[in-house]
Amino acid sequence: MLRLTGQLRIAGGMGASVVIGWDMTAALAMSRALRLDPLIAAECLPEIEAVMVRKLNEQMAAERG
């Protein structure tokens, strides 16, 4: 998952930015390049993405005060 940090989709507005997810096309391409089972990647990535989005947005909100 650390390899996907450069593939974050971020939305900005109203003076703040929020993470909205990964570029799933890039994430699935990366999983193919790593020879991971595409079915497993397609099943697991959205679940992991949801946790990542929630935690990153919580962290950014805390840093903004």
PDB file of N, CA, C and O in Angstrom:
ATOM      1  N   MET A   1       0.814  -1.180   0.000  1.00  0.00           N
ATOM      2  CA  MET A   1       0.000   0.000   0.000  1.00  0.00           C
ATOM      3  C   MET A   1       0.869   1.260   0.000  1.00  0.00           C
ATOM      4  O   MET A   1       0.458   2.300  -0.517  1.00  0.00           O
ATOM      5  N   LEU A   2       2.049   1.168   0.570  1.00  0.00           N
ATOM      6  CA  LEU A   2       2.931   2.335   0.576  1.00  0.00           C
ATOM      7  C   LEU A   2       3.311   2.754  -0.839  1.00  0.00           C
ATOM      8  O   LEU A   2       3.586   3.929  -1.083  1.00  0.00           O
ATOM      9  N   ARG A   3       3.330   1.813  -1.766  1.00  0.00           N
ATOM     10  CA  ARG A   3       3.663   2.148  -3.152  1.00  0.00           C
ATOM     11  C   ARG A   3       2.597   3.031  -3.789  1.00  0.00           C
ATOM     12  O   ARG A   3       2.856   3.667  -4.811  1.00  0.00           O
ATOM     13  N   LEU A   4       1.420   3.081  -3.210  1.00  0.00           N
ATOM     14  CA  LEU A   4       0.326   3.858  -3.796  1.00  0.00           C
ATOM     15  C   LEU A   4       0.241   5.287  -3.270  1.00  0.00           C
ATOM     16  O   LEU A   4      -0.663   6.023  -3.666  1.00  0.00           O
ATOM     17  N   THR A   5       1.139   5.698  -2.404  1.00  0.00           N
ATOM     18  CA  THR A   5       1.042   7.052  -1.842  1.00  0.00           C
ATOM     19  C   THR A   5       1.129   8.125  -2.917  1.00  0.00           C
ATOM     20  O   THR A   5       0.576   9.211  -2.742  1.00  0.00           O
ATOM     21  N   GLY A   6       1.802   7.849  -4.015  1.00  0.00           N
ATOM     22  CA  GLY A   6       1.873   8.816  -5.117  1.00  0.00           C
ATOM     23  C   GLY A   6       0.643   8.802  -5.995  1.00  0.00           C
ATOM     24  O   GLY A   6       0.553   9.577  -6.947  1.00  0.00           O
ATOM     25  N   GLN A   7      -0.310   7.932  -5.690  1.00  0.00           N
ATOM     26  CA  GLN A   7      -1.516   7.806  -6.507  1.00  0.00           C
ATOM     27  C   GLN A   7      -2.762   8.289  -5.771  1.00  0.00           C
ATOM     28  O   GLN A   7      -3.873   7.865  -6.088  1.00  0.00           O
ATOM     29  N   LEU A   8      -2.585   9.165  -4.799  1.00  0.00           N
ATOM     30  CA  LEU A   8      -3.732   9.687  -4.049  1.00  0.00           C
ATOM     31  C   LEU A   8      -4.542  10.652  -4.897  1.00  0.00           C
ATOM     32  O   LEU A   8      -3.991  11.449  -5.656  1.00  0.00           O
ATOM     33  N   ARG A   9      -5.846  10.568  -4.759  1.00  0.00           N
ATOM     34  CA  ARG A   9      -6.754  11.525  -5.389  1.00  0.00           C
ATOM     35  C   ARG A   9      -7.191  12.474  -4.281  1.00  0.00           C
ATOM     36  O   ARG A   9      -7.718  12.051  -3.252  1.00  0.00           O
ATOM     37  N   ILE A  10      -6.963  13.767  -4.511  1.00  0.00           N
ATOM     38  CA  ILE A  10      -7.225  14.773  -3.489  1.00  0.00           C
ATOM     39  C   ILE A  10      -8.148  15.836  -4.067  1.00  0.00           C
ATOM     40  O   ILE A  10      -7.983  16.270  -5.207  1.00  0.00           O
ATOM     41  N   ALA A  11      -9.121  16.247  -3.264  1.00  0.00           N
ATOM     42  CA  ALA A  11     -10.034  17.312  -3.655  1.00  0.00           C
ATOM     43  C   ALA A  11      -9.804  18.492  -2.730  1.00  0.00           C
ATOM     44  O   ALA A  11      -9.626  18.320  -1.524  1.00  0.00           O
ATOM     45  N   GLY A  12      -9.808  19.685  -3.293  1.00  0.00           N
ATOM     46  CA  GLY A  12      -9.594  20.881  -2.492  1.00  0.00           C
ATOM     47  C   GLY A  12     -10.749  21.851  -2.651  1.00  0.00           C
ATOM     48  O   GLY A  12     -11.450  21.863  -3.663  1.00  0.00           O
ATOM     49  N   GLY A  13     -10.921  22.645  -1.640  1.00  0.00           N
ATOM     50  CA  GLY A  13     -11.960  23.658  -1.681  1.00  0.00           C
ATOM     51  C   GLY A  13     -12.251  24.164  -0.286  1.00  0.00           C
ATOM     52  O   GLY A  13     -11.990  23.478   0.703  1.00  0.00           O
ATOM     53  N   MET A  14     -12.789  25.356  -0.210  1.00  0.00           N
ATOM     54  CA  MET A  14     -13.168  25.956   1.067  1.00  0.00           C
ATOM     55  C   MET A  14     -11.994  26.003   2.040  1.00  0.00           C
ATOM     56  O   MET A  14     -12.186  25.891   3.251  1.00  0.00           O
ATOM     57  N   GLY A  15     -10.785  26.168   1.517  1.00  0.00           N
ATOM     58  CA  GLY A  15      -9.611  26.324   2.350  1.00  0.00           C
ATOM     59  C   GLY A  15      -9.016  25.036   2.891  1.00  0.00           C
ATOM     60  O   GLY A  15      -8.086  25.079   3.696  1.00  0.00           O
ATOM     61  N   ALA A  16      -9.528  23.901   2.470  1.00  0.00           N
ATOM     62  CA  ALA A  16      -8.998  22.634   2.960  1.00  0.00           C
ATOM     63  C   ALA A  16      -8.989  21.607   1.825  1.00  0.00           C
ATOM     64  O   ALA A  16      -9.745  21.712   0.859  1.00  0.00           O
ATOM     65  N   SER A  17      -8.129  20.635   1.969  1.00  0.00           N
ATOM     66  CA  SER A  17      -8.070  19.535   1.020  1.00  0.00           C
ATOM     67  C   SER A  17      -8.444  18.250   1.738  1.00  0.00           C
ATOM     68  O   SER A  17      -8.187  18.090   2.931  1.00  0.00           O
ATOM     69  N   VAL A  18      -9.053  17.341   0.996  1.00  0.00           N
ATOM     70  CA  VAL A  18      -9.398  16.038   1.553  1.00  0.00           C
ATOM     71  C   VAL A  18      -8.966  14.958   0.574  1.00  0.00           C
ATOM     72  O   VAL A  18      -9.006  15.147  -0.642  1.00  0.00           O
ATOM     73  N   VAL A  19      -8.556  13.834   1.119  1.00  0.00           N
ATOM     74  CA  VAL A  19      -8.204  12.679   0.312  1.00  0.00           C
ATOM     75  C   VAL A  19      -9.506  11.977  -0.052  1.00  0.00           C
ATOM     76  O   VAL A  19     -10.336  11.719   0.820  1.00  0.00           O
ATOM     77  N   ILE A  20      -9.693  11.664  -1.334  1.00  0.00           N
ATOM     78  CA  ILE A  20     -10.912  10.970  -1.748  1.00  0.00           C
ATOM     79  C   ILE A  20     -10.646   9.530  -2.182  1.00  0.00           C
ATOM     80  O   ILE A  20     -11.585   8.767  -2.413  1.00  0.00           O
ATOM     81  N   GLY A  21      -9.372   9.156  -2.295  1.00  0.00           N
ATOM     82  CA  GLY A  21      -9.073   7.771  -2.625  1.00  0.00           C
ATOM     83  C   GLY A  21      -7.813   7.631  -3.445  1.00  0.00           C
ATOM     84  O   GLY A  21      -7.051   8.579  -3.635  1.00  0.00           O
ATOM     85  N   TRP A  22      -7.617   6.415  -3.927  1.00  0.00           N
ATOM     86  CA  TRP A  22      -6.491   6.125  -4.807  1.00  0.00           C
ATOM     87  C   TRP A  22      -6.955   6.181  -6.243  1.00  0.00           C
ATOM     88  O   TRP A  22      -8.148   6.054  -6.520  1.00  0.00           O
ATOM     89  N   ASP A  23      -6.042   6.366  -7.141  1.00  0.00           N
ATOM     90  CA  ASP A  23      -6.305   6.183  -8.562  1.00  0.00           C
ATOM     91  C   ASP A  23      -6.338   4.668  -8.765  1.00  0.00           C
ATOM     92  O   ASP A  23      -5.291   4.029  -8.859  1.00  0.00           O
ATOM     93  N   MET A  24      -7.538   4.099  -8.832  1.00  0.00           N
ATOM     94  CA  MET A  24      -7.674   2.650  -8.879  1.00  0.00           C
ATOM     95  C   MET A  24      -7.118   2.048 -10.163  1.00  0.00           C
ATOM     96  O   MET A  24      -6.672   0.901 -10.160  1.00  0.00           O
ATOM     97  N   THR A  25      -7.138   2.798 -11.254  1.00  0.00           N
ATOM     98  CA  THR A  25      -6.530   2.283 -12.482  1.00  0.00           C
ATOM     99  C   THR A  25      -5.045   2.040 -12.252  1.00  0.00           C
ATOM    100  O   THR A  25      -4.509   1.003 -12.643  1.00  0.00           O
ATOM    101  N   ALA A  26      -4.389   2.998 -11.621  1.00  0.00           N
ATOM    102  CA  ALA A  26      -2.963   2.851 -11.322  1.00  0.00           C
ATOM    103  C   ALA A  26      -2.742   1.751 -10.285  1.00  0.00           C
ATOM    104  O   ALA A  26      -1.783   0.985 -10.383  1.00  0.00           O
ATOM    105  N   ALA A  27      -3.619   1.674  -9.303  1.00  0.00           N
ATOM    106  CA  ALA A  27      -3.475   0.648  -8.261  1.00  0.00           C
ATOM    107  C   ALA A  27      -3.594  -0.757  -8.845  1.00  0.00           C
ATOM    108  O   ALA A  27      -2.813  -1.644  -8.500  1.00  0.00           O
ATOM    109  N   LEU A  28      -4.559  -0.956  -9.721  1.00  0.00           N
ATOM    110  CA  LEU A  28      -4.720  -2.275 -10.323  1.00  0.00           C
ATOM    111  C   LEU A  28      -3.591  -2.588 -11.302  1.00  0.00           C
ATOM    112  O   LEU A  28      -3.170  -3.739 -11.416  1.00  0.00           O
ATOM    113  N   ALA A  29      -3.101  -1.573 -12.005  1.00  0.00           N
ATOM    114  CA  ALA A  29      -1.946  -1.781 -12.890  1.00  0.00           C
ATOM    115  C   ALA A  29      -0.721  -2.170 -12.075  1.00  0.00           C
ATOM    116  O   ALA A  29       0.056  -3.033 -12.483  1.00  0.00           O
ATOM    117  N   MET A  30      -0.552  -1.533 -10.927  1.00  0.00           N
ATOM    118  CA  MET A  30       0.576  -1.865 -10.075  1.00  0.00           C
ATOM    119  C   MET A  30       0.453  -3.287  -9.542  1.00  0.00           C
ATOM    120  O   MET A  30       1.445  -4.009  -9.449  1.00  0.00           O
ATOM    121  N   SER A  31      -0.759  -3.684  -9.195  1.00  0.00           N
ATOM    122  CA  SER A  31      -0.939  -5.048  -8.708  1.00  0.00           C
ATOM    123  C   SER A  31      -0.605  -6.066  -9.805  1.00  0.00           C
ATOM    124  O   SER A  31      -0.023  -7.115  -9.528  1.00  0.00           O
ATOM    125  N   ARG A  32      -0.976  -5.749 -11.049  1.00  0.00           N
ATOM    126  CA  ARG A  32      -0.614  -6.648 -12.162  1.00  0.00           C
ATOM    127  C   ARG A  32       0.897  -6.707 -12.342  1.00  0.00           C
ATOM    128  O   ARG A  32       1.464  -7.778 -12.560  1.00  0.00           O
ATOM    129  N   ALA A  33       1.544  -5.545 -12.249  1.00  0.00           N
ATOM    130  CA  ALA A  33       3.007  -5.508 -12.406  1.00  0.00           C
ATOM    131  C   ALA A  33       3.703  -6.310 -11.316  1.00  0.00           C
ATOM    132  O   ALA A  33       4.770  -6.882 -11.540  1.00  0.00           O
ATOM    133  N   LEU A  34       3.099  -6.348 -10.143  1.00  0.00           N
ATOM    134  CA  LEU A  34       3.659  -7.115  -9.023  1.00  0.00           C
ATOM    135  C   LEU A  34       3.212  -8.575  -9.049  1.00  0.00           C
ATOM    136  O   LEU A  34       3.522  -9.352  -8.145  1.00  0.00           O
ATOM    137  N   ARG A  35       2.481  -8.930 -10.098  1.00  0.00           N
ATOM    138  CA  ARG A  35       1.990 -10.305 -10.304  1.00  0.00           C
ATOM    139  C   ARG A  35       1.077 -10.785  -9.179  1.00  0.00           C
ATOM    140  O   ARG A  35       1.091 -11.956  -8.799  1.00  0.00           O
ATOM    141  N   LEU A  36       0.287  -9.853  -8.660  1.00  0.00           N
ATOM    142  CA  LEU A  36      -0.718 -10.220  -7.672  1.00  0.00           C
ATOM    143  C   LEU A  36      -1.973 -10.685  -8.396  1.00  0.00           C
ATOM    144  O   LEU A  36      -2.237 -10.258  -9.520  1.00  0.00           O
ATOM    145  N   ASP A  37      -2.733 -11.541  -7.771  1.00  0.00           N
ATOM    146  CA  ASP A  37      -3.974 -12.018  -8.354  1.00  0.00           C
ATOM    147  C   ASP A  37      -4.929 -10.827  -8.525  1.00  0.00           C
ATOM    148  O   ASP A  37      -5.260 -10.172  -7.536  1.00  0.00           O
ATOM    149  N   PRO A  38      -5.378 -10.531  -9.748  1.00  0.00           N
ATOM    150  CA  PRO A  38      -6.235  -9.366  -9.972  1.00  0.00           C
ATOM    151  C   PRO A  38      -7.566  -9.444  -9.228  1.00  0.00           C
ATOM    152  O   PRO A  38      -8.104  -8.416  -8.817  1.00  0.00           O
ATOM    153  N   LEU A  39      -8.098 -10.647  -9.051  1.00  0.00           N
ATOM    154  CA  LEU A  39      -9.353 -10.784  -8.317  1.00  0.00           C
ATOM    155  C   LEU A  39      -9.165 -10.393  -6.859  1.00  0.00           C
ATOM    156  O   LEU A  39     -10.003  -9.694  -6.288  1.00  0.00           O
ATOM    157  N   ILE A  40      -8.082 -10.834  -6.260  1.00  0.00           N
ATOM    158  CA  ILE A  40      -7.804 -10.472  -4.868  1.00  0.00           C
ATOM    159  C   ILE A  40      -7.583  -8.968  -4.741  1.00  0.00           C
ATOM    160  O   ILE A  40      -8.092  -8.342  -3.812  1.00  0.00           O
ATOM    161  N   ALA A  41      -6.825  -8.387  -5.671  1.00  0.00           N
ATOM    162  CA  ALA A  41      -6.582  -6.940  -5.643  1.00  0.00           C
ATOM    163  C   ALA A  41      -7.898  -6.171  -5.766  1.00  0.00           C
ATOM    164  O   ALA A  41      -8.134  -5.219  -5.023  1.00  0.00           O
ATOM    165  N   ALA A  42      -8.751  -6.582  -6.700  1.00  0.00           N
ATOM    166  CA  ALA A  42     -10.028  -5.892  -6.910  1.00  0.00           C
ATOM    167  C   ALA A  42     -10.947  -6.027  -5.705  1.00  0.00           C
ATOM    168  O   ALA A  42     -11.739  -5.125  -5.431  1.00  0.00           O
ATOM    169  N   GLU A  43     -10.857  -7.121  -4.992  1.00  0.00           N
ATOM    170  CA  GLU A  43     -11.678  -7.322  -3.796  1.00  0.00           C
ATOM    171  C   GLU A  43     -11.134  -6.563  -2.589  1.00  0.00           C
ATOM    172  O   GLU A  43     -11.904  -5.995  -1.814  1.00  0.00           O
ATOM    173  N   CYS A  44      -9.817  -6.549  -2.425  1.00  0.00           N
ATOM    174  CA  CYS A  44      -9.208  -6.004  -1.204  1.00  0.00           C
ATOM    175  C   CYS A  44      -8.931  -4.501  -1.261  1.00  0.00           C
ATOM    176  O   CYS A  44      -9.087  -3.805  -0.258  1.00  0.00           O
ATOM    177  N   LEU A  45      -8.527  -4.005  -2.413  1.00  0.00           N
ATOM    178  CA  LEU A  45      -8.123  -2.601  -2.488  1.00  0.00           C
ATOM    179  C   LEU A  45      -9.208  -1.618  -2.033  1.00  0.00           C
ATOM    180  O   LEU A  45      -8.884  -0.690  -1.292  1.00  0.00           O
ATOM    181  N   PRO A  46     -10.469  -1.769  -2.433  1.00  0.00           N
ATOM    182  CA  PRO A  46     -11.479  -0.807  -1.960  1.00  0.00           C
ATOM    183  C   PRO A  46     -11.645  -0.798  -0.442  1.00  0.00           C
ATOM    184  O   PRO A  46     -11.864   0.257   0.153  1.00  0.00           O
ATOM    185  N   GLU A  47     -11.544  -1.964   0.182  1.00  0.00           N
ATOM    186  CA  GLU A  47     -11.653  -2.036   1.642  1.00  0.00           C
ATOM    187  C   GLU A  47     -10.491  -1.307   2.316  1.00  0.00           C
ATOM    188  O   GLU A  47     -10.684  -0.549   3.267  1.00  0.00           O
ATOM    189  N   ILE A  48      -9.300  -1.547   1.814  1.00  0.00           N
ATOM    190  CA  ILE A  48      -8.108  -0.898   2.368  1.00  0.00           C
ATOM    191  C   ILE A  48      -8.154   0.594   2.095  1.00  0.00           C
ATOM    192  O   ILE A  48      -7.789   1.400   2.950  1.00  0.00           O
ATOM    193  N   GLU A  49      -8.606   0.961   0.897  1.00  0.00           N
ATOM    194  CA  GLU A  49      -8.709   2.373   0.519  1.00  0.00           C
ATOM    195  C   GLU A  49      -9.632   3.126   1.477  1.00  0.00           C
ATOM    196  O   GLU A  49      -9.311   4.240   1.890  1.00  0.00           O
ATOM    197  N   ALA A  50     -10.758   2.540   1.832  1.00  0.00           N
ATOM    198  CA  ALA A  50     -11.706   3.215   2.720  1.00  0.00           C
ATOM    199  C   ALA A  50     -11.073   3.537   4.075  1.00  0.00           C
ATOM    200  O   ALA A  50     -11.272   4.628   4.610  1.00  0.00           O
ATOM    201  N   VAL A  51     -10.326   2.608   4.620  1.00  0.00           N
ATOM    202  CA  VAL A  51      -9.646   2.842   5.904  1.00  0.00           C
ATOM    203  C   VAL A  51      -8.586   3.924   5.740  1.00  0.00           C
ATOM    204  O   VAL A  51      -8.470   4.813   6.583  1.00  0.00           O
ATOM    205  N   MET A  52      -7.804   3.853   4.651  1.00  0.00           N
ATOM    206  CA  MET A  52      -6.754   4.836   4.400  1.00  0.00           C
ATOM    207  C   MET A  52      -7.343   6.240   4.279  1.00  0.00           C
ATOM    208  O   MET A  52      -6.815   7.188   4.861  1.00  0.00           O
ATOM    209  N   VAL A  53      -8.435   6.376   3.528  1.00  0.00           N
ATOM    210  CA  VAL A  53      -9.064   7.689   3.342  1.00  0.00           C
ATOM    211  C   VAL A  53      -9.526   8.253   4.678  1.00  0.00           C
ATOM    212  O   VAL A  53      -9.265   9.413   4.997  1.00  0.00           O
ATOM    213  N   ARG A  54     -10.207   7.433   5.448  1.00  0.00           N
ATOM    214  CA  ARG A  54     -10.718   7.896   6.746  1.00  0.00           C
ATOM    215  C   ARG A  54      -9.585   8.343   7.671  1.00  0.00           C
ATOM    216  O   ARG A  54      -9.665   9.405   8.287  1.00  0.00           O
ATOM    217  N   LYS A  55      -8.537   7.536   7.764  1.00  0.00           N
ATOM    218  CA  LYS A  55      -7.434   7.851   8.681  1.00  0.00           C
ATOM    219  C   LYS A  55      -6.650   9.081   8.215  1.00  0.00           C
ATOM    220  O   LYS A  55      -6.312   9.939   9.031  1.00  0.00           O
ATOM    221  N   LEU A  56      -6.361   9.175   6.926  1.00  0.00           N
ATOM    222  CA  LEU A  56      -5.619  10.347   6.438  1.00  0.00           C
ATOM    223  C   LEU A  56      -6.412  11.630   6.633  1.00  0.00           C
ATOM    224  O   LEU A  56      -5.852  12.652   7.029  1.00  0.00           O
ATOM    225  N   ASN A  57      -7.713  11.586   6.359  1.00  0.00           N
ATOM    226  CA  ASN A  57      -8.535  12.783   6.544  1.00  0.00           C
ATOM    227  C   ASN A  57      -8.647  13.163   8.014  1.00  0.00           C
ATOM    228  O   ASN A  57      -8.658  14.349   8.344  1.00  0.00           O
ATOM    229  N   GLU A  58      -8.730  12.181   8.898  1.00  0.00           N
ATOM    230  CA  GLU A  58      -8.734  12.475  10.339  1.00  0.00           C
ATOM    231  C   GLU A  58      -7.426  13.137  10.752  1.00  0.00           C
ATOM    232  O   GLU A  58      -7.427  14.105  11.513  1.00  0.00           O
ATOM    233  N   GLN A  59      -6.317  12.615  10.252  1.00  0.00           N
ATOM    234  CA  GLN A  59      -5.005  13.169  10.589  1.00  0.00           C
ATOM    235  C   GLN A  59      -4.869  14.594  10.066  1.00  0.00           C
ATOM    236  O   GLN A  59      -4.380  15.469  10.780  1.00  0.00           O
ATOM    237  N   MET A  60      -5.295  14.835   8.833  1.00  0.00           N
ATOM    238  CA  MET A  60      -5.192  16.188   8.267  1.00  0.00           C
ATOM    239  C   MET A  60      -6.088  17.158   9.022  1.00  0.00           C
ATOM    240  O   MET A  60      -5.700  18.306   9.237  1.00  0.00           O
ATOM    241  N   ALA A  61      -7.275  16.726   9.429  1.00  0.00           N
ATOM    242  CA  ALA A  61      -8.187  17.588  10.188  1.00  0.00           C
ATOM    243  C   ALA A  61      -7.585  17.938  11.540  1.00  0.00           C
ATOM    244  O   ALA A  61      -7.696  19.078  11.992  1.00  0.00           O
ATOM    245  N   ALA A  62      -6.952  16.975  12.183  1.00  0.00           N
ATOM    246  CA  ALA A  62      -6.323  17.219  13.485  1.00  0.00           C
ATOM    247  C   ALA A  62      -5.174  18.212  13.357  1.00  0.00           C
ATOM    248  O   ALA A  62      -4.980  19.059  14.229  1.00  0.00           O
ATOM    249  N   GLU A  63      -4.415  18.107  12.273  1.00  0.00           N
ATOM    250  CA  GLU A  63      -3.305  19.027  12.052  1.00  0.00           C
ATOM    251  C   GLU A  63      -3.778  20.448  11.769  1.00  0.00           C
ATOM    252  O   GLU A  63      -3.087  21.414  12.091  1.00  0.00           O
ATOM    253  N   ARG A  64      -4.970  20.575  11.159  1.00  0.00           N
ATOM    254  CA  ARG A  64      -5.523  21.908  10.882  1.00  0.00           C
ATOM    255  C   ARG A  64      -6.045  22.548  12.158  1.00  0.00           C
ATOM    256  O   ARG A  64      -6.166  23.770  12.249  1.00  0.00           O
ATOM    257  N   GLY A  65      -6.354  21.709  13.142  1.00  0.00           N
ATOM    258  CA  GLY A  65      -6.817  22.226  14.444  1.00  0.00           C
ATOM    259  C   GLY A  65      -8.267  22.333  14.476  1.00  0.00           C
ATOM    260  O   GLY A  65      -8.834  22.748  15.487  1.00  0.00           O
TER     261      GLY A  65
END
